[in-house]
Amino acid sequence: MDKKKELRILFWTVAVFAAAFFLPLQSERFMTAIDATLDLVKWYAREHVVLCLLPAFFIAGIISVFVSQGSVLKYFGANAKKWLSYTVASVSGAILAVCSCTILPLFTSIYKRGAGLGPAVAFLYSGPAISILSIILTARILGIEMGVARTVGAIVFSIVIGLVMSFIFRKEEKAKKEEQMNIVPPPEKRPMWQTSLHFFTFVLILVFANWGAPSAEGSGVWSAIYTHKWYIVGAFSLLMCWSLVKILKLPLLWVAASALLTGISVWVSATFIGNAKLVPIIPIIVAIASLATMLMCDRKNGENRDWAMASWGFAKQILPLLGAGVVTAGFLLGSTHDSTSIAGVIPNEWIQWAVGGNSLLSNFFASFTGAFMYFATLTEVPIIQGLLASGMGKGPALALLLAGPSLSLPNMLVIHGVMGTKKTVIYVSLVIVMATIAGYVFGNFIS
């Protein structure tokens, strides 16, 4: 009998029993935290998984299967020119409207394809930090100086953090560089423009499907795009259908039947679902399910099946960790989205009290707390707007903007599974420390 195994079983049995025995059901704070946890989980499932993560898994699958290792090594590899790799990585977030969780499949994909640690980490940070949507919204709602500071800070952070990570783990990077020097990438199976078209079609579908509503006084191009965003998504979906037939060689009849089925689901959803926010969910699920079915049933082109399996592999790896992270974040820090605000075990008042003024401590607390909170794409702006109205200093607000969107507890759990404990701790520490310093300097400059 394995005594250690039996003792572990005994320990967890006693721990679970004790937790059940001493559940503080009479505590209003505890029960509110439970409500916040369930509210955040429900909102995350409805608003984020289908619209953001499922397309992101397929985009990561495209990188994993269709983007050649040679292309990844050219722009992100250990032997790539630093000015090129860090420039591409640091501004890549500008074309993505993703949060700290949606970037994970893309980061995992390029990292496993041989990207250098520094460029991969720069991409990981910049993806959620510097999207065009978030920068515009920040400047318009929180002020032009905050928008400029966030833009400059995000670009500088991504490069500096990437360079520091690369320096700290330079022995590993040197070994990777020597290894990649001996790699002879296989020839491209198709012209690069075809792979790029297929990839960016999915990216644009992801961007416009998650295009945020303008502020109350918003108008112009932003408002026009939001009003017509599903027509734009539909247009790119037709382009995707063309790509599936012409580039991936899927049977025209299959693609046409899937498009028709998706169109019917749009009508059914719009007709019979009263909640406007849920209307797009069914068509997207139908479209993704149809795509996965076509790819798995294609016996002529093995790459298509590999694409589906790679996407499923990312989902299996990332979704359980994200789920655990969302539950933990909701219980500890509460649920704040749309007009909903439910406190977790840690009261919101404590957070607001701790981030007033512009001391190093308040900036550190803002960046540290933001690093563990979960912000969906663009939600950080109204949340910080509310905190500023409650007395939060502008320095801590910038610190929260620079640390919060790029990190979260779910994000850290997945990064740990990809890079390991040491790299994850150093990466998170660098983000928190740099956000603290940037917020402190910005707060003093503004005052």
SEKOLNU-869833 format. One record per residue (C-alpha): x, y, z; residue number from 0. Coordinates in Angstrom, 2 decimals, always signed. Example, Ala and Ser with C-alpha at 12.3 -4.5 7.8 and 13.67 -1.06 7.14 Angstrom:
SEKOLNU-869833
(roza (+12.30 -4.50 +7.80) 0)
(roza (+13.67 -1.06 +7.14) 1)
This chain:
SEKOLNU-869833
(roza (+0.00 +0.00 +0.00) 0)
(roza (+1.27 +3.45 -0.96) 1)
(roza (+1.20 +5.37 +2.35) 2)
(roza (+1.78 +8.78 +0.74) 3)
(roza (-1.10 +8.29 -1.67) 4)
(roza (-3.42 +7.19 +1.14) 5)
(roza (-2.39 +10.15 +3.29) 6)
(roza (-3.14 +12.54 +0.41) 7)
(roza (-6.57 +10.98 +0.02) 8)
(roza (-7.18 +11.30 +3.76) 9)
(roza (-6.01 +14.94 +3.77) 10)
(roza (-8.32 +15.99 +0.94) 11)
(roza (-11.21 +14.04 +2.40) 12)
(roza (-10.83 +15.82 +5.74) 13)
(roza (-10.32 +19.19 +4.00) 14)
(roza (-13.49 +18.86 +1.92) 15)
(roza (-15.48 +17.69 +4.95) 16)
(roza (-14.20 +20.59 +7.08) 17)
(roza (-15.03 +23.09 +4.35) 18)
(roza (-18.58 +21.70 +4.12) 19)
(roza (-18.96 +21.53 +7.92) 20)
(roza (-17.90 +25.12 +8.51) 21)
(roza (-19.61 +26.77 +5.52) 22)
(roza (-20.48 +30.32 +6.72) 23)
(roza (-23.98 +30.35 +5.23) 24)
(roza (-25.09 +32.95 +7.77) 25)
(roza (-22.47 +35.40 +6.55) 26)
(roza (-23.93 +38.00 +4.21) 27)
(roza (-20.47 +38.70 +2.75) 28)
(roza (-19.97 +35.00 +1.92) 29)
(roza (-23.40 +34.62 +0.29) 30)
(roza (-22.87 +37.81 -1.72) 31)
(roza (-19.54 +36.42 -2.92) 32)
(roza (-21.31 +33.23 -4.02) 33)
(roza (-23.81 +35.35 -5.98) 34)
(roza (-20.93 +37.28 -7.53) 35)
(roza (-19.19 +34.06 -8.52) 36)
(roza (-22.27 +32.62 -10.22) 37)
(roza (-23.05 +35.94 -11.87) 38)
(roza (-19.52 +36.24 -13.29) 39)
(roza (-19.52 +32.62 -14.50) 40)
(roza (-22.89 +33.07 -16.23) 41)
(roza (-21.85 +36.38 -17.82) 42)
(roza (-18.51 +34.93 -18.92) 43)
(roza (-20.22 +31.94 -20.53) 44)
(roza (-22.77 +34.09 -22.36) 45)
(roza (-20.67 +37.06 -23.38) 46)
(roza (-17.17 +35.73 -23.78) 47)
(roza (-16.80 +32.03 -24.52) 48)
(roza (-18.81 +31.86 -27.75) 49)
(roza (-17.99 +35.28 -29.19) 50)
(roza (-14.32 +35.43 -28.19) 51)
(roza (-12.76 +32.15 -27.17) 52)
(roza (-14.23 +29.76 -29.76) 53)
(roza (-13.06 +31.88 -32.72) 54)
(roza (-9.72 +32.37 -30.93) 55)
(roza (-9.22 +28.61 -30.68) 56)
(roza (-9.73 +28.27 -34.43) 57)
(roza (-7.35 +31.18 -35.08) 58)
(roza (-4.75 +29.46 -32.89) 59)
(roza (-5.40 +26.28 -34.86) 60)
(roza (-4.67 +28.17 -38.10) 61)
(roza (-1.31 +29.29 -36.68) 62)
(roza (-0.55 +25.78 -35.46) 63)
(roza (-1.40 +23.98 -38.73) 64)
(roza (-1.37 +26.39 -41.67) 65)
(roza (+1.24 +28.98 -40.65) 66)
(roza (+4.54 +27.30 -41.40) 67)
(roza (+7.20 +26.98 -38.75) 68)
(roza (+9.47 +28.90 -41.09) 69)
(roza (+7.14 +31.92 -41.00) 70)
(roza (+6.98 +31.89 -37.19) 71)
(roza (+10.76 +31.57 -36.93) 72)
(roza (+11.23 +34.37 -39.47) 73)
(roza (+9.32 +36.94 -37.40) 74)
(roza (+9.40 +35.59 -33.83) 75)
(roza (+12.16 +32.96 -33.71) 76)
(roza (+15.28 +33.17 -31.58) 77)
(roza (+17.33 +33.97 -34.68) 78)
(roza (+14.98 +36.66 -36.00) 79)
(roza (+16.19 +40.25 -36.06) 80)
(roza (+15.25 +41.78 -32.72) 81)
(roza (+13.99 +45.05 -34.16) 82)
(roza (+11.65 +43.12 -36.44) 83)
(roza (+10.37 +40.55 -33.93) 84)
(roza (+9.76 +43.03 -31.12) 85)
(roza (+8.19 +45.60 -33.45) 86)
(roza (+5.74 +43.04 -34.84) 87)
(roza (+4.99 +41.64 -31.37) 88)
(roza (+4.55 +45.01 -29.65) 89)
(roza (+2.03 +46.41 -32.14) 90)
(roza (+0.26 +43.16 -32.96) 91)
(roza (-2.40 +43.90 -30.37) 92)
(roza (-3.55 +46.87 -32.45) 93)
(roza (-5.37 +44.51 -34.84) 94)
(roza (-6.88 +42.39 -32.09) 95)
(roza (-9.78 +43.18 -29.78) 96)
(roza (-8.95 +40.49 -27.26) 97)
(roza (-8.74 +40.16 -23.50) 98)
(roza (-6.12 +38.49 -21.32) 99)
(roza (-7.81 +35.11 -21.84) 100)
(roza (-8.53 +35.27 -25.57) 101)
(roza (-4.85 +35.99 -26.32) 102)
(roza (-3.80 +32.73 -24.65) 103)
(roza (-4.49 +30.30 -27.52) 104)
(roza (-2.61 +32.59 -29.92) 105)
(roza (+0.35 +32.98 -27.56) 106)
(roza (+0.46 +29.24 -26.87) 107)
(roza (+0.41 +28.50 -30.57) 108)
(roza (+3.32 +30.75 -31.60) 109)
(roza (+5.35 +29.78 -28.51) 110)
(roza (+5.04 +26.08 -29.30) 111)
(roza (+5.89 +26.74 -32.94) 112)
(roza (+9.31 +28.00 -31.89) 113)
(roza (+8.90 +31.71 -31.15) 114)
(roza (+11.59 +33.20 -28.95) 115)
(roza (+10.60 +33.82 -25.33) 116)
(roza (+11.03 +37.61 -25.59) 117)
(roza (+8.88 +38.20 -28.71) 118)
(roza (+6.29 +35.68 -27.52) 119)
(roza (+5.96 +37.46 -24.15) 120)
(roza (+5.83 +40.85 -25.90) 121)
(roza (+2.95 +39.50 -28.01) 122)
(roza (+1.27 +38.05 -24.90) 123)
(roza (+1.33 +41.44 -23.18) 124)
(roza (+0.53 +43.70 -26.13) 125)
(roza (-2.40 +41.65 -27.44) 126)
(roza (-4.92 +42.75 -24.78) 127)
(roza (-3.12 +45.99 -23.86) 128)
(roza (-3.06 +48.00 -27.05) 129)
(roza (-6.11 +47.18 -29.16) 130)
(roza (-7.29 +50.14 -31.23) 131)
(roza (-10.75 +49.86 -29.67) 132)
(roza (-9.50 +50.11 -26.09) 133)
(roza (-7.11 +52.99 -26.82) 134)
(roza (-9.82 +55.05 -28.55) 135)
(roza (-12.32 +54.35 -25.76) 136)
(roza (-9.75 +55.23 -23.09) 137)
(roza (-8.89 +58.56 -24.72) 138)
(roza (-12.52 +59.48 -25.28) 139)
(roza (-13.87 +58.58 -21.83) 140)
(roza (-10.88 +58.94 -19.50) 141)
(roza (-9.13 +61.78 -21.29) 142)
(roza (-6.59 +62.19 -24.07) 143)
(roza (-3.64 +62.19 -21.66) 144)
(roza (-4.71 +58.82 -20.25) 145)
(roza (-5.16 +57.43 -23.76) 146)
(roza (-1.68 +58.58 -24.84) 147)
(roza (-0.08 +57.32 -21.60) 148)
(roza (-1.74 +53.93 -22.02) 149)
(roza (-0.61 +53.62 -25.64) 150)
(roza (+3.00 +54.58 -24.98) 151)
(roza (+3.12 +52.53 -21.78) 152)
(roza (+1.74 +49.39 -23.42) 153)
(roza (+4.20 +49.49 -26.33) 154)
(roza (+7.19 +50.22 -24.09) 155)
(roza (+6.11 +47.59 -21.55) 156)
(roza (+5.78 +44.84 -24.14) 157)
(roza (+9.27 +45.49 -25.53) 158)
(roza (+11.00 +45.96 -22.17) 159)
(roza (+9.33 +42.96 -20.54) 160)
(roza (+10.16 +40.81 -23.55) 161)
(roza (+13.81 +41.93 -23.54) 162)
(roza (+14.15 +41.38 -19.78) 163)
(roza (+12.60 +37.90 -19.99) 164)
(roza (+14.90 +37.06 -22.88) 165)
(roza (+17.93 +38.28 -20.90) 166)
(roza (+17.02 +36.40 -17.71) 167)
(roza (+16.57 +33.14 -19.61) 168)
(roza (+19.36 +33.83 -22.10) 169)
(roza (+20.89 +30.36 -21.68) 170)
(roza (+17.64 +28.73 -22.77) 171)
(roza (+17.28 +31.22 -25.60) 172)
(roza (+20.84 +30.54 -26.74) 173)
(roza (+20.11 +26.82 -26.84) 174)
(roza (+16.90 +27.47 -28.76) 175)
(roza (+18.80 +29.72 -31.17) 176)
(roza (+21.39 +27.02 -31.86) 177)
(roza (+18.67 +24.43 -32.29) 178)
(roza (+16.72 +26.59 -34.73) 179)
(roza (+19.86 +27.21 -36.80) 180)
(roza (+19.75 +23.53 -37.75) 181)
(roza (+16.04 +23.52 -38.62) 182)
(roza (+15.27 +23.37 -42.32) 183)
(roza (+11.60 +24.38 -42.61) 184)
(roza (+9.60 +22.36 -45.13) 185)
(roza (+8.44 +24.20 -48.27) 186)
(roza (+5.22 +26.21 -48.06) 187)
(roza (+2.18 +24.17 -49.08) 188)
(roza (+0.39 +27.23 -50.40) 189)
(roza (+1.23 +30.87 -51.17) 190)
(roza (+1.62 +33.04 -48.11) 191)
(roza (-1.14 +35.39 -49.27) 192)
(roza (-3.68 +32.54 -49.10) 193)
(roza (-2.75 +31.62 -45.54) 194)
(roza (-2.75 +35.32 -44.57) 195)
(roza (-6.17 +35.86 -46.12) 196)
(roza (-7.60 +32.87 -44.29) 197)
(roza (-6.02 +33.95 -40.99) 198)
(roza (-7.02 +37.62 -41.12) 199)
(roza (-10.57 +36.77 -42.18) 200)
(roza (-11.01 +34.96 -38.88) 201)
(roza (-9.28 +37.76 -36.98) 202)
(roza (-11.61 +40.38 -38.49) 203)
(roza (-14.66 +38.25 -37.67) 204)
(roza (-13.41 +38.11 -34.07) 205)
(roza (-12.76 +41.88 -33.97) 206)
(roza (-16.11 +43.02 -35.37) 207)
(roza (-18.19 +40.40 -33.54) 208)
(roza (-16.85 +41.91 -30.30) 209)
(roza (-17.00 +45.57 -31.35) 210)
(roza (-18.12 +47.43 -28.25) 211)
(roza (-21.04 +49.83 -27.98) 212)
(roza (-20.12 +53.53 -28.16) 213)
(roza (-20.57 +55.76 -25.15) 214)
(roza (-23.80 +57.67 -24.71) 215)
(roza (-22.44 +60.66 -26.59) 216)
(roza (-20.57 +58.52 -29.13) 217)
(roza (-21.17 +59.07 -32.83) 218)
(roza (-19.42 +58.90 -36.15) 219)
(roza (-17.51 +55.90 -37.46) 220)
(roza (-17.45 +54.01 -34.14) 221)
(roza (-21.23 +54.19 -33.77) 222)
(roza (-21.81 +53.36 -37.44) 223)
(roza (-19.64 +50.26 -37.20) 224)
(roza (-21.39 +49.14 -34.02) 225)
(roza (-24.81 +49.61 -35.63) 226)
(roza (-23.85 +47.55 -38.68) 227)
(roza (-21.30 +45.21 -37.11) 228)
(roza (-23.25 +42.00 -37.76) 229)
(roza (-23.57 +42.89 -41.44) 230)
(roza (-19.79 +43.35 -41.48) 231)
(roza (-19.35 +40.00 -39.73) 232)
(roza (-21.68 +38.45 -42.30) 233)
(roza (-19.61 +39.86 -45.17) 234)
(roza (-16.38 +38.47 -43.71) 235)
(roza (-18.16 +35.16 -43.09) 236)
(roza (-18.94 +34.94 -46.81) 237)
(roza (-15.27 +35.63 -47.52) 238)
(roza (-14.43 +32.82 -45.10) 239)
(roza (-16.77 +30.50 -47.05) 240)
(roza (-14.90 +31.39 -50.24) 241)
(roza (-11.63 +30.67 -48.46) 242)
(roza (-12.88 +27.28 -47.26) 243)
(roza (-13.77 +26.27 -50.81) 244)
(roza (-10.94 +27.82 -52.81) 245)
(roza (-8.03 +27.62 -50.37) 246)
(roza (-8.85 +24.64 -48.15) 247)
(roza (-10.65 +22.75 -50.95) 248)
(roza (-13.72 +21.82 -48.91) 249)
(roza (-16.68 +20.67 -51.08) 250)
(roza (-18.82 +23.58 -52.24) 251)
(roza (-22.00 +21.71 -51.31) 252)
(roza (-20.85 +21.28 -47.72) 253)
(roza (-19.94 +24.93 -47.31) 254)
(roza (-23.16 +26.14 -48.97) 255)
(roza (-25.26 +23.86 -46.72) 256)
(roza (-23.43 +25.14 -43.62) 257)
(roza (-23.92 +28.76 -44.69) 258)
(roza (-27.64 +28.12 -45.29) 259)
(roza (-28.00 +26.42 -41.91) 260)
(roza (-26.26 +29.36 -40.23) 261)
(roza (-28.55 +31.81 -42.07) 262)
(roza (-31.63 +29.91 -40.90) 263)
(roza (-30.30 +29.98 -37.32) 264)
(roza (-29.94 +33.77 -37.60) 265)
(roza (-33.64 +34.07 -38.52) 266)
(roza (-34.75 +31.62 -35.80) 267)
(roza (-32.62 +33.34 -33.18) 268)
(roza (-33.82 +36.84 -34.11) 269)
(roza (-37.46 +35.71 -34.20) 270)
(roza (-37.78 +33.61 -31.07) 271)
(roza (-35.14 +34.90 -28.63) 272)
(roza (-36.19 +37.99 -26.73) 273)
(roza (-32.79 +38.85 -25.28) 274)
(roza (-30.89 +40.86 -27.89) 275)
(roza (-27.52 +39.94 -26.39) 276)
(roza (-28.22 +36.23 -26.85) 277)
(roza (-29.39 +36.52 -30.46) 278)
(roza (-25.89 +36.18 -32.01) 279)
(roza (-24.93 +33.23 -29.80) 280)
(roza (-26.94 +30.54 -31.60) 281)
(roza (-25.77 +31.45 -35.16) 282)
(roza (-22.14 +31.53 -34.04) 283)
(roza (-22.48 +28.15 -32.32) 284)
(roza (-24.13 +26.72 -35.44) 285)
(roza (-21.42 +28.20 -37.68) 286)
(roza (-18.57 +26.88 -35.52) 287)
(roza (-20.20 +23.45 -35.14) 288)
(roza (-20.72 +23.28 -38.91) 289)
(roza (-17.11 +24.27 -39.56) 290)
(roza (-15.79 +21.69 -37.11) 291)
(roza (-18.00 +18.98 -38.67) 292)
(roza (-16.82 +19.80 -42.19) 293)
(roza (-13.17 +19.76 -41.15) 294)
(roza (-13.48 +16.45 -39.31) 295)
(roza (-15.37 +14.81 -42.20) 296)
(roza (-12.86 +15.86 -44.86) 297)
(roza (-10.93 +12.72 -45.84) 298)
(roza (-9.06 +14.25 -48.77) 299)
(roza (-7.07 +16.98 -47.02) 300)
(roza (-5.46 +15.90 -43.77) 301)
(roza (-4.61 +19.51 -42.87) 302)
(roza (-8.28 +20.36 -42.41) 303)
(roza (-8.77 +17.61 -39.87) 304)
(roza (-5.52 +18.64 -38.19) 305)
(roza (-6.90 +22.19 -37.92) 306)
(roza (-10.00 +20.98 -36.09) 307)
(roza (-7.97 +18.74 -33.78) 308)
(roza (-5.45 +21.51 -33.02) 309)
(roza (-8.30 +23.89 -32.12) 310)
(roza (-9.81 +21.23 -29.87) 311)
(roza (-6.42 +20.67 -28.25) 312)
(roza (-6.18 +24.35 -27.31) 313)
(roza (-9.74 +24.27 -25.94) 314)
(roza (-8.98 +21.23 -23.76) 315)
(roza (-5.84 +22.82 -22.40) 316)
(roza (-7.17 +26.30 -21.71) 317)
(roza (-10.89 +26.10 -20.84) 318)
(roza (-10.59 +24.15 -17.54) 319)
(roza (-7.94 +26.55 -16.21) 320)
(roza (-9.96 +29.56 -17.31) 321)
(roza (-13.04 +28.16 -15.61) 322)
(roza (-11.18 +27.71 -12.34) 323)
(roza (-9.73 +31.19 -12.62) 324)
(roza (-13.08 +32.86 -13.32) 325)
(roza (-14.69 +31.13 -10.32) 326)
(roza (-11.82 +32.18 -8.04) 327)
(roza (-11.76 +35.77 -9.32) 328)
(roza (-15.53 +36.11 -8.93) 329)
(roza (-15.47 +34.80 -5.36) 330)
(roza (-12.57 +36.98 -4.21) 331)
(roza (-13.06 +40.18 -6.20) 332)
(roza (-16.71 +40.10 -7.22) 333)
(roza (-18.50 +40.58 -10.53) 334)
(roza (-18.43 +43.96 -12.25) 335)
(roza (-19.81 +44.17 -15.76) 336)
(roza (-22.37 +46.24 -17.63) 337)
(roza (-24.48 +47.86 -14.89) 338)
(roza (-23.92 +44.97 -12.48) 339)
(roza (-21.66 +45.30 -9.46) 340)
(roza (-21.61 +42.50 -6.87) 341)
(roza (-18.84 +42.46 -4.28) 342)
(roza (-16.74 +39.40 -3.58) 343)
(roza (-15.20 +38.40 -0.29) 344)
(roza (-12.87 +41.38 -0.66) 345)
(roza (-15.19 +44.44 -0.51) 346)
(roza (-15.02 +46.94 -3.37) 347)
(roza (-14.83 +49.73 -0.78) 348)
(roza (-11.49 +48.41 +0.39) 349)
(roza (-10.12 +48.59 -3.15) 350)
(roza (-11.41 +52.11 -3.69) 351)
(roza (-10.00 +53.22 -0.33) 352)
(roza (-6.60 +51.71 -1.11) 353)
(roza (-6.08 +53.35 -4.52) 354)
(roza (-6.79 +56.98 -3.67) 355)
(roza (-4.02 +59.54 -4.06) 356)
(roza (-0.76 +58.80 -5.81) 357)
(roza (+1.57 +57.07 -3.40) 358)
(roza (+3.75 +54.16 -4.46) 359)
(roza (+1.62 +51.94 -2.24) 360)
(roza (-1.64 +52.98 -3.90) 361)
(roza (-0.13 +52.44 -7.36) 362)
(roza (+1.23 +49.06 -6.34) 363)
(roza (-2.11 +48.05 -4.89) 364)
(roza (-3.90 +49.11 -8.09) 365)
(roza (-1.53 +47.18 -10.35) 366)
(roza (-1.43 +44.13 -8.04) 367)
(roza (-5.22 +43.97 -7.68) 368)
(roza (-5.74 +44.60 -11.39) 369)
(roza (-3.33 +41.80 -12.25) 370)
(roza (-5.59 +39.26 -10.55) 371)
(roza (-8.95 +40.72 -11.65) 372)
(roza (-10.56 +39.67 -14.91) 373)
(roza (-11.40 +42.38 -17.46) 374)
(roza (-13.24 +41.45 -20.65) 375)
(roza (-12.36 +43.48 -23.74) 376)
(roza (-13.09 +47.20 -23.14) 377)
(roza (-14.78 +46.67 -19.75) 378)
(roza (-11.78 +48.10 -17.92) 379)
(roza (-12.66 +51.62 -19.12) 380)
(roza (-16.12 +51.97 -17.50) 381)
(roza (-14.87 +50.18 -14.38) 382)
(roza (-11.99 +52.63 -13.97) 383)
(roza (-14.32 +55.51 -14.80) 384)
(roza (-16.43 +54.45 -11.80) 385)
(roza (-13.37 +54.09 -9.57) 386)
(roza (-12.13 +57.56 -10.59) 387)
(roza (-15.53 +58.96 -9.67) 388)
(roza (-15.16 +57.28 -6.25) 389)
(roza (-11.84 +58.97 -5.55) 390)
(roza (-9.25 +56.83 -7.32) 391)
(roza (-6.10 +58.74 -8.29) 392)
(roza (-5.11 +59.05 -11.97) 393)
(roza (-1.76 +57.38 -11.31) 394)
(roza (-3.33 +54.21 -9.88) 395)
(roza (-5.89 +54.34 -12.70) 396)
(roza (-3.09 +54.13 -15.28) 397)
(roza (-1.38 +51.39 -13.25) 398)
(roza (-4.62 +49.41 -13.33) 399)
(roza (-4.98 +50.01 -17.08) 400)
(roza (-1.46 +48.76 -17.76) 401)
(roza (-1.64 +45.67 -15.51) 402)
(roza (-5.31 +44.68 -15.50) 403)
(roza (-6.28 +43.97 -19.13) 404)
(roza (-3.09 +41.98 -19.86) 405)
(roza (-3.21 +39.81 -16.74) 406)
(roza (-5.83 +37.96 -14.75) 407)
(roza (-5.93 +34.96 -12.47) 408)
(roza (-7.27 +32.70 -15.26) 409)
(roza (-4.56 +34.06 -17.56) 410)
(roza (-1.82 +33.26 -15.03) 411)
(roza (-2.99 +29.67 -14.60) 412)
(roza (-2.77 +29.02 -18.32) 413)
(roza (+0.60 +30.80 -18.71) 414)
(roza (+1.92 +28.63 -15.87) 415)
(roza (+0.90 +25.54 -17.80) 416)
(roza (+2.70 +26.78 -20.92) 417)
(roza (+5.87 +28.43 -19.56) 418)
(roza (+6.26 +26.97 -16.07) 419)
(roza (+6.29 +28.52 -12.60) 420)
(roza (+9.53 +30.50 -12.76) 421)
(roza (+8.83 +32.29 -16.04) 422)
(roza (+5.24 +33.02 -15.02) 423)
(roza (+6.23 +34.54 -11.66) 424)
(roza (+8.88 +36.74 -13.28) 425)
(roza (+6.53 +37.86 -16.07) 426)
(roza (+3.72 +38.76 -13.65) 427)
(roza (+6.17 +40.53 -11.31) 428)
(roza (+7.59 +42.60 -14.18) 429)
(roza (+4.12 +43.73 -15.26) 430)
(roza (+3.11 +44.70 -11.71) 431)
(roza (+6.36 +46.54 -10.90) 432)
(roza (+6.47 +48.44 -14.19) 433)
(roza (+2.78 +49.37 -13.95) 434)
(roza (+3.39 +50.65 -10.42) 435)
(roza (+6.29 +52.86 -11.52) 436)
(roza (+4.48 +54.12 -14.62) 437)
(roza (+1.37 +55.02 -12.59) 438)
(roza (+3.42 +56.82 -9.96) 439)
(roza (+5.34 +58.86 -12.55) 440)
(roza (+2.17 +59.65 -14.51) 441)
(roza (+0.30 +60.70 -11.35) 442)
(roza (+3.04 +63.12 -10.36) 443)
(roza (+3.26 +64.50 -13.90) 444)
(roza (-0.50 +65.12 -14.10) 445)
(roza (-0.64 +66.75 -10.68) 446)
